[in-house]
Amino acid sequence: MPSFHLPHFNDIAILRSIEPNRFRKFLLRFDNYLCSQGFTIPETAEFTDAHLQRLIGIFNAHDGSTPADMIEALFHISEVANDQGMEALLLVASKTGIELSEGDLTPADLALLIWLNDPDQLRRANCERIVLRFQSFYCFMNRTLEAPLFEMPADGVLKRIEERTNQFNRNRQRCGGAAVWMYELGNEVAFLIRFGGSLKRDEVMDNDQCRPDIRRPVGYDLVVYNIETGELRIRADLVSERRFYCRLFSEQLFDDPEFFEYGETFNLDVIYRLGEDVQSPGLVFGIKRVTLVEIQEVLLGEKTLHVTFKSEAIFDAIREHNKRLTPTGRLLSAKFRIVLEDAGEVTVTVCSGNKIRLSRQVGTAAIDRWMIHIGIRVPQHETLRMQATSPLASHLANPKSSGPDVSVASRTG
C-alpha cells in the first residue's frame, strides 16, 4: 500500500465539507486520545477554524500513541476523497444499502459515512485503485482457444480461492490471512488478492527510541479474466505464483485444472520481417498512429550480447548511423508509442513470450486488434506452447507440504 500521507486533511475546507454531526461521531471514537492531545470535542458539533486547525495538526502528527484505527480510517478516507473515488463510493453505498442524506454529499463526507457504517466496504473501494494501477501483466489463453460460457463466481468460490491461497503461501513460509476482492470492469472481471509475505526485519523510531520491527508486509497480486476473449492476465512477481494462479483459477472458474495453458502470446520476430511497416496502424479502428521507440535484442553465442536501440524514430536512426537489426538474434522486448483516436497516448511494452505493460489502462481492445493485425499477438488458433518446465521449477511451483497447514508466525501488521 502507499505510504501514510493525508493530503486531504491539510485543508480546513475539506473538513468543513463533512457533515458536522457525522464528523463529531467519528471523533468520539477517539475521545480519550484526542483529550490526551489537548483537544476537547465540542458538545454541539460546532467546529471553529481553531478547532479544525488543531485537528489537522493532530491528524498529521501521528506517533506511536496514535490509535491504529484512527490512522487506518484517515488513510482510506483521504485516499478516496476525490472525484475519481466518488463513483466507487456511490457504488458501495448502493450495494450495501447505506441511506444517503438529502442534499449534496462531498467525497470526504460520503467516505466518512461509509466508514462509520462498514469500514471493510471503504477498504474495498480504496483497493480498486490498486486494480487500476497495475500496468504489467502476463497473458495466458485457455486451451479451447474460445471464450467459454462464464458465470460470475459466487461468494463460496472466492472463499475457496482464499483458502487455497493461504495454503500455497503457508507452504512457502509465509502466512494466512489472504483476502480476495472481485471487481467487474466492463468485459473483464478482476480479482485482487491480498496476501502476507515473508517475515521482514526493520528498524523504526518509537518515541525517539530505535527498536527492531519484525513483521509480515502485505502484498497484492491481480488476476483479470476477459469474458470476451477467454484470456487470463496475471500480475504476480514469481513464476511459481503465476503457475499457481493459472491452475487455481482454471479449477475454480471452469472446473478444469489445465484450462489455462502456458502458451506464448506475443511474437516479436514480426519486426524483423516487416521492418518499418510494423508501425502501420493498419486501418484498425481506434488507432491513429504507432511509433516504435525502443527494442531490446539479444545475440546468442559463446558470449551473449544484449543490444538496446532507443530513439524517437528507430528505423531512421538505424539508417543514419549505419546500424541494423540482426535477424539471427532474438528480440526480447519492443516499446511502442500508440496514439488513440479519442483517448490520447499509450506506451505499450511487449516482451517476447507473454508479458505486456501499458502505461495506461485505456484503449486495450483497439491495441489488441492492432497487435493481432500486425502479427505481434499470436492468433489464438496458433498459440505456441512454451518449453516444458524443469523438475526444479515444477517443485518450486508446487512444493509438498512439510507438515500441518500452519503458519510459522502470525501476521502482526
Secondary structure, DSSP 8 states (H G I E B T S, - for coil): ------GGGS-HHHHHTS-HHHHHHHHHTTHHHHHHTT----TTS---HHHHHHHHHHHTS--TTS-HHHHHHHHHHHHH-SHHHHHHHHHHHHHHT----SS---HHHHHHHHHHH-HHHHHHHHHHHHHHH--EEEEEEBTTSS--------HHHHHHHHHHHHHHHHTTT-----EEEEEEETTEEEEEEEEE---EEEEEEETTEEEEEEE--EEEEEEEEETTTTEEEEE-SSHHHHHHHHHHHHHHHHS-TTSB--EE-B-TTHHHHHGGGGG--TT-TTEEEEEEEEEEEEE-SSS-EEEEEE-TTHHHHHHHTT----TTSEEEEEEEEEEESSS-EEEEEEETBTEEEESSSSSHHHHHHHHHHHTSB--GGG-EE-----HHHHHHHS----SSS--SS----
